[in-house]
Amino acid sequence: MFALVDFVFFIISGLLGLLIIALIVAAVLSWLVAFDIINLRNRLASSLYYGLQRLTEPLLSPIRRFVPPLGGVDLSFIVLFLLLQGTRSILLPAAYNAIRGLLI
């Protein structure tokens, strides 16, 4: 039973890590597009850009309702990054230890 719990938490931690990486790549790519360093007429750049936007935008839009832009800078990225990182490094190990404690 411990192996199943370990595997589930390994998968959840991995997915949160991938989501954090996708969030960082989407932010950097949006800055590169905004400063016209990367052109969206390139098929690879546009498909990567819009794919990452479809992945991260549903997570960022609820945060944008509560966190207004500060001087034209969107802070929802930082809030979501901190939430995901906190979930991965604090809440996930605490839940893991609590579930393992229940199984002993």
Helices and strands as residue ranges (DSSP letters): H 2-34, H 43-66, H 76-86, I 87-91, H 92-103
